[in-house]
Every structure is written in structure tokens, then in C-alpha cells.
Amino acid sequence: MFQRLSDSLYVSTDIRTNQAVDFLSGTASLNLLSDAVAALVSPQQYDYGKAAIKCLKEGDHLHKRLPVIDHWNSTWSGFSLIVNRKTPLHHDPGGAPSDYDFLVSGGTHTQCFLEVRELGLKLRYLPGTGIAIAGRVLRHGVDSWEG
């Protein structure tokens, strides 16, 4: 089933938990950095994201307003955390083809590459690396990491 533009939005189950506010607080500096990268790489996407989050915080388009939304500290509408995992080549279906996803590598690993097959790229993906990618268009993944 596909969501239509006229449908109300729901806050994800994960963000409704008591730990969500602590998680959002703990990731605030990463979100600030991600927002800065978005503003530089794709200013229009940043502006649209900022406007959309403002609407959500005001309660517009939400099925039910939840207090945790006040703690959302990013212009990005989603956040996925993958820790010490291989990720097969995949597309990120959530955004528009023209939008960027911002991938950040964190942890203590000493060897890792992010593959972008359509471009024939294998990029070093060590802790602290950030990559802006059109994730809906370009398949990307990590087939191994060490350390």
C-alpha cells in the first residue's frame, strides 16, 4: 500500500518510546553536522526539509501530535542507525530521486568500503566519513568491515 500526499503522517513506533528523547539529544551534534552538509550540498532540499519539520512540529499533517516531536532536532525527516553490519546493495525508497541521503560512518572499525555500483565506486568508509548520495537512484552497500 502506498501513502498518498493527502494521507496523515504517523510518528514511527521507535520514536514514540521513552528513550527517544534521550536518543535525539545524544544525536543532536550529528544532526547539526548533517544539516550543515545538506545546506551546502543541496540548499533547496535543506530548505524544504526545514519547512516540512516546522509544519510537523506545529501539528500540521500529523495523525496525532506527540510531545516527542518537539525534540526532533534535524531538517531530515528520518534517521536510521546501522551498527557493525554488512548492508547488501540497495536503494533507499523513501525519498525523491533528486534528494540526497547523508550516510555517516561511525564506530571503531579500521577497514570499510561503501560501494556505489552504478558509478563503479568503492569509497573508503572509515569512522567520521560522511557521504551525500542519491540513495533512491544509486544502489549502495557495505559488503564487509574490519576492526
C-alpha positions in Angstrom: 0.0 0.0 0.0 1.3 3.4 -0.9 0.9 6.6 1.1 -0.8 9.5 -0.7 0.0 13.1 -0.3 -3.4 13.6 1.2 -2.8 11.0 4.0 -2.0 12.0 7.5 1.5 11.2 8.7 2.3 9.0 11.7 5.2 9.2 14.1 7.2 6.0 13.8 6.8 3.5 16.6 10.5 3.7 17.5 10.3 7.5 18.2 7.3 7.1 20.5 9.4 5.3 23.2 10.6 6.9 26.4 14.2 6.5 25.2 13.5 8.6 22.0 14.1 11.9 23.7 17.5 10.7 25.1 18.4 9.3 21.6 17.5 12.6 19.9 19.5 14.6 22.5 22.5 12.2 22.1 22.5 12.6 18.3 22.0 16.4 18.2 25.6 17.2 17.2 25.5 14.6 14.4 22.1 16.1 13.2 23.6 19.6 13.3 26.5 18.4 11.1 24.1 16.6 8.8 22.0 19.7 8.4 25.1 21.8 7.6 26.1 19.3 4.9 22.6 19.3 3.5 22.6 23.2 3.4 25.9 23.1 1.4 25.2 20.1 -0.9 21.5 20.7 -1.6 20.2 24.1 -0.3 16.8 23.5 -1.7 16.4 20.1 -0.1 17.6 21.7 3.2 15.0 24.5 3.0 12.2 22.1 2.1 13.2 19.8 5.0 13.3 22.6 7.4 9.9 23.9 6.3 8.4 20.3 6.5 9.7 19.7 10.0 8.3 23.1 11.1 4.9 22.1 9.8 5.1 18.8 11.7 6.1 20.5 14.9 3.1 22.8 14.5 0.9 19.7 14.2 0.1 20.1 10.5 -0.4 16.8 8.6 0.1 14.6 11.7 -2.5 11.9 12.5 -1.8 12.5 16.2 0.5 15.1 17.8 3.0 13.6 20.2 5.3 15.6 22.5 8.4 13.9 21.4 8.1 15.7 18.0 9.2 18.9 19.9 12.6 17.2 20.4 13.3 16.5 16.8 16.4 18.4 16.0 17.1 17.9 12.3 15.8 19.0 9.0 15.9 15.4 7.9 12.6 13.5 8.3 14.2 10.2 9.1 17.2 8.6 10.9 18.5 5.0 10.5 21.2 3.7 12.7 23.1 0.6 11.4 25.9 -0.6 13.7 28.6 -3.1 12.7 26.6 -4.6 9.9 27.1 -5.5 6.3 24.4 -3.9 4.1 23.7 -5.5 0.7 23.5 -3.3 -2.3 20.1 -1.5 -2.1 18.1 1.6 -3.0 16.6 3.8 -0.3 13.0 4.0 -1.3 11.8 6.8 1.0 12.9 10.0 -0.8 12.5 11.6 -4.2 15.1 10.6 -6.9 16.6 14.1 -6.8 17.1 14.1 -3.0 20.2 13.2 -1.1 20.6 10.7 1.8 23.5 11.6 4.1 25.4 8.5 5.2 27.8 8.8 8.1 30.2 6.1 9.2 30.8 5.9 12.9 32.4 3.3 15.2 35.9 1.9 15.7 36.4 -0.1 12.5 39.7 0.2 10.7 38.7 -1.1 7.2 35.5 -0.5 5.3 34.3 0.5 1.9 31.0 1.8 0.6 30.2 0.5 -2.9 28.2 2.5 -5.4 27.9 0.0 -8.2 26.3 2.3 -10.9 29.3 4.6 -10.6 31.9 1.9 -10.3 33.0 3.3 -6.9 34.3 1.8 -3.8 34.8 4.6 -1.3 36.8 4.3 2.0 34.2 4.5 4.7 36.0 4.9 7.9 34.7 6.5 11.1 33.9 10.1 10.6 33.3 9.8 6.8 30.1 11.4 5.5 28.8 10.7 2.0 25.8 12.5 0.3 24.2 10.2 -2.2 21.1 10.0 -4.2 20.1 6.8 -2.4 16.9 6.2 -4.2 18.7 6.2 -7.5 22.1 4.7 -6.8 22.5 1.3 -5.2 24.9 1.3 -2.4 26.1 -1.0 0.3 28.9 -2.3 2.6 30.0 -5.8 2.0 32.5 -6.0 4.8 34.1 -4.1 7.6 37.0 -4.9 10.0 38.3 -3.7 13.3 
